[in-house]
Amino acid sequence: MAESKSGAEEGPESPTTTETTNNSDATDTEREWAQAAQAQFTKGNHVAALTLLSYLQGTRPKDPKVLMNKAVVEYYKSDLKKTDAFRKQLADICVHCGIKMDEVGTGDEVERSVIRFNHCVVLYHLHQYRAALALLEKMYTGLESLEESVGIGVCLLMAECHLGTHHPERALTIITHTETTFLPQPLPHTPSHKQPPPQEKENNQLYFRSPEKISVSGGTGSSSSSSSSSSSSSSSSSTASTAADEIRCSATQEQLRGKLQQLRVRAQLMMRALKVAKKELKMIVTHAVAGNSLNVTLISLKSQLEYLKGNYRKAIKVLNQCAAIPPPSPSYGPSLGVMYYNNLGVIHLGMGKPTVACLYLQKALQETQVKEESNSSGNSEEVLSQQPLYQLSSNVQPELYYNLGVTLLHMNKPDKAFDFLLEVLQVHPMNPRLWLRLAECCILVHKLGLKEDLSSKRNIIQGTVGVGVHRKICLATRITDHNKKKSDLHPESDAAFPEPTLEFARLCLRNTLILLPENVSTTSLTDEQEVSGVMPELYPAGPSSPLRGAEVLRLRVSALACSAYVGLCLSDFSTVLRHAEQLLVAHPKMPGVYKLLGHLYASEALISLGKVTEAIQHLDPRVVGDVSLSPQAQEASDAPQAMMSSQGWLNTTTTTTAMQVMRYNLSVAYALRGEWEKANNLLKEVWVETNGNMPAQFIMLAMYINLQMGHVDIMKNIVKKNILLT
């Protein structure tokens, strides 16, 4: 669920510019300058702080603390907008002081850890989570050697980055370790376990949240603490100052405790541990209401919890409470309008109202564009100097594009959906679900591009010759042309070129099957495992939530079915047969609709390969067994409803019509083998069941069989009653 910072957090926490050095060679004047610079920075007087730091730099030109603090103050003076210049300053400091950014040693100096931490903060706000984690993990191994404020910052930033890369189980491990390390009374551990929602739909994955405000730190301070390492011997501790320090320490620990609670709830919601998340969130909200500190973040988390539980109307009611809370100033992350409209769109998509969802998502996209225009100077090369650091991570267009693309696919608009999902692919190329959605767009474009009403009986007559008694009827040789490629219309199209073609769909499906993990576990956790805190195995699939084992299996089944269909359209029958056979053995509890498709695709591929006898074995109704095509059985399907609707010559939405398709194909196989009686008897059975209301394909097969059997009168009667009189 998209979140925003509360009104109580109106600005980035100011890291302290601490004394430049506590070495014995520091003079009293240098210490006075350092303390004065810290005081001026705390007051927000950055110009005076820079003047004092310039004096220090003159006497200590190679001191990394002085250089780091000066870079931080200059960065804050620019309202954290000159991010590119700040990154260059960090690199220059490392070169000037002989510091290697990516090499962290045990017992590393404090100033070096601060430089590395600031570098990771910038990477986080630029959405470069993996690069930040690579450095943070090295610092995390030597956590005990870091100053406490820096260590807390490293842990919080690691948890945020793990959530950004959709690894909530790793974030929970960091959260638990942070509690036991930095809190005197750790929060009671609540095991994270898998609790699937009543109905698992893909749009459950579509929520995003605004990145938390994380600031750079100077000297030995961090974004979560304002500690100072001043070594002045004249700073005595009175009783009043000790009490004030205890109050500040208590407030800081309470703030850290609340932050960790929110991170835990976010991770639990991402893992679908709804019962545990509900208990944790209830405790947080109760505490926030009692302290009059309820903010948009907590409201958004509560609304997301109701959404995942399937209580869509209650989720909207909770989300509307955001209007009663004043927005933070300045705004961190996406604006409240962007988050509100996005979440409303996702909720309405879950309610089965894609048109309304599309409207809200378009409003969210418009809000994002308005914000970008207000912050943009028109020069793309200076993008890192146009917005403050805490707003750089507010780019949520990939999430909005993904939501809008899935919604348009539900609305049966695959062309537009393809364009939006293609934009997301540039940011999340390793998401197998995204590749499958692109393939579904290509398939739906192909099916919509076929001639309308292909099953109409009028399509049987290709034309007439002569008049009167000499009139002759010319019958068509083909009713449908599912092998029609878009490349036939655009000969220059390339399979690797991103266009909604069947060739590109085949490439997308190949990537889907490659990216899906093998040998996943589909068993749910036992009660004992849940109590002990065992976490389910998850697989990242950004920008949506991670995949569980059962979801991976359903994606694989859907990808195999789509790949078999695309192979039939492209006349790649060997691939069709291989994928159809893999589909049939994918899982013993596979939905019946996929079992039916597997046998149909395998039989058609075998017929095209000249193996009619083997094809007949797949078309035997006893092999298929009971096929349930009810909505409950299709619940496990990951394909949108638009893809489930019939585009073929029979509306296979019931078990009866599905069996009729099987018998029709079996009749074709018997006809190819010359067993006309068997083929004719099967057609008669289906004819009686449908009271003669049959599509054009069935009528043409009946005419062909009767001609082969010498029943010319029956054939003429079929033409007269089912073609000429319609």
Buried (B, 14 or more C-beta within 10 A) or exposed (E): BBBBBBBEBEBBBBBBBBBBBBEEEBEEEBBEBBBBBBBBBBEEBBEBBBBBBEBBBEBBEEBBBBBBBBBBBBBBBBEBBBBBBBBEBBBEBBEEBEBEBEEBEEEBBBBBBBBBBBBBBBBBBBBBBEBBBBBBEBBBEBBEBBBBBBBBBBBBBBBBBBBBBBBBBBBBBBBBBBBEBBBEEBBEEBBBBBBBBEEBBBBBBBBBBBBBBBBBBBBBBBBBBBBBBBBBEEEEEEEEEEEEEEEEEEEBBEBBBBBBBBBBBBBBBBBBBBEBBBEBBEBBBEBBEEEEEBBBBBBBBBBBBBBBBBBBEBBBEBBEBBEEBEBBEBBBBBBBBBBBBBBBBBBBBBBEBBEBBBBBBBBBBEBBEEBBEEBBEEEEEEBBBBBBBBBBBBBBBBBBBBBBBBBBBBBBBBEBBBBBBBBBBEBBEEBBBBBBBBBBBBBBBBBEBEEEEBBBBEBBBEEEEEEEEEEEBEEEEEBBEBEBBBBEEEEEBEBEEBBBBBBBBBBBBBBBBEBBEEEBEEEBBEEEBBEEBBBBBBBBBBBBBBBBBBBBBBBBBBBBBBBBBBBBBBEBBEBBBBBBBBBBEBBEEBBBBBBBBBBBBBBBBBBBBEBBEBBBBBBEEEEBEEBBBEEEBBEBBBBBBBBBEEBBBBBBBEBEBBBBBBBBBBBBBBBBBEBBEBBBEBBEEBBEBBEEEBBBBBBBBBBBBBEBBEBEEBBEEBBEEBBEEE
